[in-house]
């Protein structure tokens, strides 16, 4: 586990594959950590299963390392993002061509967008013409199933920089920054922002650092509840499970992505919140069920690697990793805890600067007994 700990500390912003940077995702696992886990607990040609794939970090690192991938997530945003990373265009020119074809259709539809049907909380983020263009393009990309270009669009939906589409707002979680950038002092930040050149620039940035990958390897991503998996439905048994379950209502995966989810057709993000960010009891019940399912689909001796968090609720810290061995014993599964490795989350980790709910991650390695 030493290499995992070493890979947790340093920034990867200017070194990781830029497919990882299509769009922000709260609590995303660091790509070097995902790579270390893939390399330590599998070999080329294996199949990695990530049932809580989130931003697709483990899935992409597994594919880049020559592994087949099975991945899933209940969130439509996570599904689109992971689908984009595992089924990218073959080249920058291919990506631009796909975008241009979709944009040609969107231009004919933008004037028919009725902003009166758009909720006020969405309208307040955008200039009216920018919103019409963005909605028209998003609708076309959804219809045409252009997941990669759609992920690039989602990645620039909101921020304060000129290359983004919204009025000044925070990046990972959508909050307007009107006090920091008052309209009277920064009128240029509230003017029309042309959609086409900004999406095009984002697509170009996304191909800045891309690897050679084996496109013959199987990559499957489903939008589904992890507990709905039936072992008999798998045509290929995974060689290892590597995943990071949601942190017991510590992170709000629906609320914090509410604007991106709205553009994907989710009109009430609150209906997703409980499922994506379960409370303690539901989380523990879900994990017991999953341990039994996972023990049935893994071969004897295969690893199940979980990245778990110590969380804070109501001012009190709960160490889920410390409770996990008892949970495993009481699950009725054939797993045993092989090892635990704790990593303190660095305070300067980009997505966690203002987050006080998770202070450390623990890697729990389970092995299915023979």
N, C-alpha and C positions, 0 to 999 in steps of 0.2 A: 504493500500500500504506500510505500515511501514516495513513489513517483506521482501518485495521485495528490498527496499532500503538497509536494513541490510545485505541481502544476496549478494549484489553487490560487497562488498569491499574485503572479505577474499578470499584467494587462495583456489581452490578446487582440485589442481593437485593431491594431495595424499589422497583425500577422495571421489571424485565422482566415479561413476560407470566407469570402464575402457573401456566399450564399447564407451563411449564418446570420447575416445582418440585413436580411430583407425587410424585417419589421420587428419592432421591440416587443418584448414579452416579459412581464414581471416575474422575477424568480427564476429566470432561465439558467440552467446549469452551464457552467463555464465549459467551453468547447474542449480545452485541453484536459479537463477532468473527465469528460465523456470519452475522449480518445483513450486515456489511460485505462479506464474501466473496460472499454471494448478490447484493448490489446491484452490486458491481463486475464480476462475471463472468457476469451474466445480465440479462435484461430481463423485465418482466411478460409472462406468457403462455408463457414458456419452461418446459421440463421439467428439473428438477434431479435427478440420480441420486446417491444416497449409499449405497454398498455396505457401509460399516461404520458404520451409523447410530447405534449405541450408544444414548444417551439420547434420540435424536431431535431434537437441538438444531438441526442444519442443516435437517432436514426441516421442522420447525415454522416456523423463520424463513423458509424458502422459501415455504411455504404462506401465511404471513402477508403476504409481499411479493407475492403474486399469481402465484406459480409453481406449476405442477403438480409432483408429487413421486413419484419412484420410490426406495424405500429398502429396505434389507435388513440383517440381522445374524443370525449363527449362534446367539447367546445367546437363550434363551427370555425372560429378563428384559428384555433390550434390545428384543426384538420386542414384548412386551406394553406396555412403556413407550412405545415409538414409536407403536404402534397406538392407544393411548389418546390421545396428543397429536394425532394426525392424524384421529381419528374421535371427537371429544368429543361429549358431549350438547349439544343445542342451547341449553340454558339451565340455570341452577342448579336450577330446579324440576324439569326433566326428569331431571337427575342424581339428585336426591333421590328422585324417584319410582322410578327404576330401582333405587336402593339399597334403598328400603323393600320393593319387591316381592321382591328377593333375600333380604332379611333375614327376611321372613315365612316363607320356605321354610327358611332356615338355622335358625331357632328350633326347627322341628320335627325337625331332624336333629342338633342339638348333643348331646343326651343319648345318642345312639347312637355317638358318637365314642369309640373305644377307644384310650386314651392308651398302652396297653401296646405298641401297634404304632408308636408314635412314638419315634424314636431318643432316647437319653438326652441327647445334645448339644443337641437341639432343645428338649426338655422343660425343661432347666435355665434357659432364658430366660424362662419364663412361669409365672404362677400357673395351676393346673390348670384352673379354670373359664374363665379368659381364653383359654387355649389351645384348649379345646373350642369356644368361640364363634368364635374366629378361624379355626380349621380348618374348621368347618362353613360359615362365610361364604365362605371362600376356595374351598372345593369347589363351592359353588353358583355363585359368580361365574365359575369356570372352565367349568362345564357350560353356563351361560347366555351365555357369551362376552361378559360385561360388562367389557370391558377397562379402561374409564375408572375405574369404581369399584374394580376389582381393583388398578389402579395406585395409587389412593389408599390402599388397605389396605396394599399393600407399602411405601408411603412412611412408614407409622407402625408398622412391625413392631418396630423396636428403637430405643431412645434412652433417656436418663435423665429426660426431662421428663415431667410428668404426662399430657400429651396423647398419649403413645405407649403401646404395648401391653405392652412387655417389662419385665422387671426392669431396673435401671440398666445400660445398655450404651452403647457408642459408636454413632454414627449411621450413617456411611457404611459402615463395616466392622463386623460384629457381634463385639464382644468385651465380655464381662461386666465390670462395674466394681465388683466386690465389695469391693475394698480401699478405693476412694474412697468408696463408699457401703455400709458394713457393715450387715448386716441388723439388728444389735442397736441401731445408732444411727439407722437410717432404716427402721423397720418399715413405714411407710406406702408405701414404694417397692416392697414385696414383697407387698402385698395384692392382692386381686382388682381388675382394671381392666376396667371394662365396655366392651365392644367397640362397641356401637351408637353412643353419643354421641361417641366419639372418631373413628370413621370419618365420621360426619355432620359434625363440626367440620372435618375435613380436606377434605371435599368443598366445604364452604362457603369455606374458605380458598383452594381451588384456583380459585374463580371471582372472586377479589378484583380481578384485572386481566386481562381477556380482550379480545382485539381483535375487530373485525368481520372475518370471513373469508368467502371465496367457497367455499361448500360444493359448488359445481358443478365446481370444479377437481379433477382426478384426483389421488388420493392412494393409492398402493399400497405396502404394507409386507409383506415376505416374511421368513420365518425360513429362511435359507438360507446356504450357503457362497458367498461372492462369486465364487469360481472356477467355480461350477457354472452361471453365467449363460451362456446361449447367445444370441448376437445375434438369431437368427431368432425367438426366443421373445418379443422385445420388440415390442409393437404400436405403441409410440411411441418414437422415438429421442431420447435425452436431448440437451438443448442444452448441458449442462455437467455435469461430475462434480466434486462438492465433498465431500471425505471426509477422515477422520482414521484411518488404519490403526492397528492395535494396536501398542504400543511394544515389540516384540521381547522378550517375556517380562519386561518391566519392571514392568508392572501385572498383577496376578492377577485377571482379570475374573471367573473362576468362584469361586475361593476367597473373594475379598472380597465376593461376593454370595451366598455359600453358603446363608444362611438364606432369602433371598428365592427362590432357585432351588429350595430344598426345598419351599417352599409352592407352587411351580409344577409340582411333580411330578418334579424332578430329584433322584433319591435318591443319586447319586454325582457330586458336582461335579467330582471329579478327572478323570473321563472327558472333561469339557469343557475342562479347563485348557490342555492342549497346543494345542488348536485355537484357543481364544480368546486365548491368550498365547503365540504360537509362539516357539521359539528362533531364533537368528539365521539359521542356514542355511535353515531352513524358511520363515522370513519372506521372505528374499531370493528364494528360488525361487518363492514365491507371488506376490511383486510382479512378477517377470518375466512370469509367466503372465498376471497381471491387466493389465499394460500392453498386451499383445498383444490381449486381449479388449476393453479399453476403446478402443483405437485403431480397432477394427472397428465399434464402436457409435456413436462420435462423428463428426459431420460435420467436414470439413476446416476447420482453423482454430479449432475449438471448444476451450475450455479444460478441462484436467483439473487441479484444484486439490487438492493434498495437504498436510495439516498433519502434519508429521513431528517426531519428538523426538530430542534428543541424550540418550542413555541411559547409565546407569552399571551395569556388571555386574562383580562381583568387585573393586570398588575402581577400576576403569578406565573412563574415559569413551570412548564411541564416538559419533562424529558421523555419524549416518545421512544427514543432508542433504549432507554433503561427499562421501559415497560415491554419492549417488543419480545424479548425471549419468553416471557410468560404468555404473551399473546400467541406466539408460535406453538408453544406446548399445548395450549388450550384450543387450538384451531382444528385439531383432528387431522392435520396434514402429516405427510412423512418428512417434512423439513426439519433440519436442526440448524442452529446458529453456528456458523463456522468461524466468523470473526466480526469484530466491530472496529471501525476506524473513525475517529472524531476529527472534524476540521472546523476551526473557528472561522466564521464568515468575516473576511476583512472589512473594516468599516468604510473603506473607500470603494467597495464593490459597486459598480455603476448603478445597478437597479435597486440597490438596497440603502442608498445614502440616507433617505428619510424614513426607512422602514424599521420599526422597533420590535417587530413581532418575532423574528427568527434571528437568533444570534450564532447558531452553529449548525452544521450539517454533520450527520453521521452516516457512514457507509456500512450497511449491514449485509453480510454475505451469508446466504442460506444455501445449504446443500441438501438435495433430496437423498434420503437414505435408501439403500438398496433393499 
